[in-house]
């Protein structure tokens, strides 16, 4: 069955793509969940317009993410945390802690889901953390954890 995707689906295609899938997959999963629509001539034209709109919005979002990268890469983020005498933290620094520190220190609002800590930060000192504000933009920032 030929369908038009309303959302990007890993391994299948991106929003607005016209793809061929098994009838059962389309009828039982994609169409009921609102992820796709069966293709017809009018729907195909609508999909082309939707894809153009999505590409323009995606380019704007990518530009905004690159601006965020320019601001955050150049300066380290300092996070005060309770720590013992050897520099080990009582607990850990979470992505929510980091998101609020970024907002406080730079004025840039970051969703905590965009932050990839790798493994949790449990000691004072400098740590590299990856931010991914857009699927095509990923950059490291330096986080300095200091004893409070």
Secondary structure as UniProt FT lines:
FT   STRAND          2..5
FT   TURN            10..12
FT   TURN            15..16
FT   STRAND          18..20
FT   HELIX           23..25
FT   HELIX           26..30
FT   TURN            31..34
FT   STRAND          36..38
FT   HELIX           41..73
FT   STRAND          77..81
FT   TURN            85..86
FT   STRAND          88..93
FT   HELIX           95..106
FT   HELIX           112..114
FT   STRAND          115..116
FT   STRAND          121..123
FT   STRAND          125..134
FT   TURN            135..136
FT   STRAND          137..147
//
